[in-house]
Amino acid sequence: MDLTAGIASVREEFARRLQSLQEGDAERLRIDFLGRKGLVAALFAQLGQLPKDDRPQAGSLLNALKQELEEQLGATRTGAAAPDSAGGAAVDVTLPGDPVPVGAIHPVNLVLGQIKDIFNRLGFSVYYGPEVETDFYNFGALNFQDDHPARDMQDTFYTGDNLTLRTHTSNVQIHAMENLKPPIRIIAPGRVFRNESISARSHCQFHQVEGLVIDRNVSMAELKGTLAHFVREFFGADVKSRFRASYFPFTEPSAELDIYWGLESEADYRITKGTGWLEILGCGMVHPNVLKAGGIDPHKWTGYAFGMGIERTSMLKWGVEDIRHFFDGDLRFLRQFRS
Ligand code: DAH
């Protein structure tokens, strides 16, 4: 049997099919010639019948044929075939490509990434909890009394009898205590909801990052040191901040951390309620009742917690004057965060 004649006829047949190739038929052509049961494979199958000494040379002829057909097929696929006889232009592969539009990371995610980085370096891991929550996790276990005003429908969205949209990420504290074994060192980012009227300062939805540390002999000094470090890392070494004594049902003692925003323009007055300071987080030593509710023995373990508003923090970092920008989806605002 003459393999050389076989090669010549396959090559001829391929050229004929390629000439009259219709759009979308290239795959059929590939299967017929180069597929597992195609014509080239059939030629390879005949190799075995040749005398041993002739096989290497015949094999390399067949390989060359295969490569040649593959190249011709590849050229039709990328549309880079030679100009046809009707005078169609070849593609100029040296032309610059079309610009690809580049998106921006939403500032809330941008800030969240930076906050995670800072706390990761301090040994905190990230822990998530639910947005729809029972009264127990959002309030009861956090030592809110039954008549606490935050439990009022005016402040909290209720989605069912005993279900609320969480009003803060502090609910994750209890889930973490139930599911992790101390020592615990987590941050819990997420979306929270409040039944508030929308203004430049407040919104019905925003984001918080909760922090929780439970260990032996944890102190208020460690809490202050950790947060002071965070402020320096996040805002820079020369930012002015202050701790102010405060009250939360779930911490004792409690404090708030303020950052100095400035008091020069009318907007500064509006944003800081005339003080020049903007509160970014609440914090304190975890109340023994909260540890108990989370199944942790307050005689063995102590802890501290903090919760900060992400939009608040972003506003400070970039001088954004209206919290509504974060939710409006206005591209003129969002494009400024393209990196
Ligand atoms: N959950 C509080 C809020 O939404 C913030 C907060 C204050 C969280 C003190 C804490 C904390 O963990 O210890 O206003």
Residues whose N, C-alpha, C, O or C-beta is under 5 A from the ligand:
A	BS01	DAH	T167 H168 S170 G211 F248 T251 G282 C283 G284 A305 F306 G307
